[in-house]
Amino acid sequence: MAKGSDITALQALAMANGANQTARLHDAKIHRKDKDGGWSVIPVDIQQIAEGEAPDITLEPGDVLIIPSSEEPQRPHPLYYDGDTPIYYQIKPRD
């Protein structure tokens, strides 16, 4: 994907090899920095988007797409979008 290209939440998830079986696709959220430096939370129903029942959302550089897991709700699996490539990372448990 070319730098500066628009990417949607569903495309970012696909580029990260899709959701696993425990993903709560109805409960996804995009965390987006606002102009004041705080964070806005945008609810995203990935399941409805995938089924064509809701419009997809274009990610902005710095967005974090969080898809919670039904097995580990305290450890979501976020995708960070830097304006070029979505980067998947997992939040590790605290010791």
C-alpha positions as CSV (number, residue, x, y, z in Angstrom):
1,M,0.0,0.0,0.0
2,A,1.4,3.4,-1.0
3,K,2.3,5.9,1.7
4,G,-0.6,8.3,2.2
5,S,-3.2,5.9,0.8
6,D,-6.5,5.7,2.5
7,I,-7.1,2.5,4.5
8,T,-10.2,1.4,6.2
9,A,-10.7,-0.5,9.4
10,L,-11.7,-3.7,7.5
11,Q,-8.7,-3.4,5.2
12,A,-6.4,-2.9,8.2
13,L,-7.8,-6.0,9.8
14,A,-7.4,-8.0,6.6
15,M,-3.8,-6.8,6.3
16,A,-3.2,-8.2,9.8
17,N,-4.3,-11.6,8.7
18,G,-7.9,-11.2,9.9
19,A,-9.5,-11.7,13.2
20,N,-9.1,-14.8,15.3
21,Q,-12.0,-17.0,16.5
22,T,-12.3,-15.2,19.9
23,A,-12.5,-11.6,18.4
24,R,-15.5,-9.7,19.5
25,L,-16.1,-7.9,16.2
26,H,-19.2,-6.1,17.4
27,D,-17.2,-4.4,20.1
28,A,-14.3,-2.9,18.2
29,K,-13.2,0.7,18.8
30,I,-10.9,3.2,17.1
31,H,-8.9,5.4,19.4
32,R,-8.1,8.6,17.6
33,K,-6.0,11.6,18.9
34,D,-8.0,14.8,18.8
35,K,-6.8,18.3,18.2
36,D,-6.3,19.0,21.9
37,G,-4.0,15.9,22.4
38,G,-6.7,13.8,24.0
39,W,-8.2,10.7,22.6
40,S,-11.6,10.1,21.1
41,V,-13.1,6.6,21.1
42,I,-15.1,5.7,18.0
43,P,-17.2,2.5,18.3
44,V,-16.9,0.2,15.2
45,D,-18.9,-2.8,14.5
46,I,-16.5,-4.8,12.3
47,Q,-19.1,-7.6,11.9
48,Q,-21.7,-5.3,10.4
49,I,-19.1,-3.7,8.2
50,A,-18.0,-7.1,6.9
51,E,-21.6,-8.1,6.2
52,G,-22.2,-4.8,4.3
53,E,-24.7,-3.5,6.9
54,A,-22.6,-0.5,8.0
55,P,-20.1,1.7,6.3
56,D,-16.4,1.1,6.8
57,I,-14.4,3.8,8.5
58,T,-11.2,5.3,7.0
59,L,-8.3,5.3,9.5
60,E,-6.2,8.3,10.1
61,P,-2.5,8.3,10.9
62,G,-2.0,7.5,14.6
63,D,-5.3,5.6,14.9
64,V,-5.4,2.5,17.0
65,L,-8.1,-0.1,16.1
66,I,-8.8,-2.3,19.1
67,I,-10.7,-5.5,18.8
68,P,-11.4,-7.2,22.2
69,S,-11.2,-10.9,22.7
70,S,-13.9,-12.9,24.4
71,E,-11.3,-15.0,26.1
72,E,-9.1,-12.2,27.4
73,P,-11.2,-9.0,27.6
74,Q,-8.5,-7.3,29.6
75,R,-6.0,-7.8,26.8
76,P,-7.3,-6.5,23.5
77,H,-5.4,-6.9,20.2
78,P,-4.9,-3.5,18.7
79,L,-3.8,-2.4,15.3
80,Y,-1.8,0.9,15.0
81,Y,-2.0,2.8,11.8
82,D,1.0,5.1,11.1
83,G,-0.3,6.5,7.8
84,D,1.5,3.8,5.8
85,T,1.0,0.3,7.2
86,P,-1.2,-1.1,9.9
87,I,0.9,-2.6,12.6
88,Y,-0.5,-5.4,14.7
89,Y,0.6,-5.8,18.3
90,Q,-0.6,-7.6,21.3
91,I,-0.7,-6.1,24.8
92,K,1.3,-8.4,27.0
93,P,0.0,-9.3,30.5
94,R,1.6,-7.6,33.5
95,D,3.7,-9.8,35.7
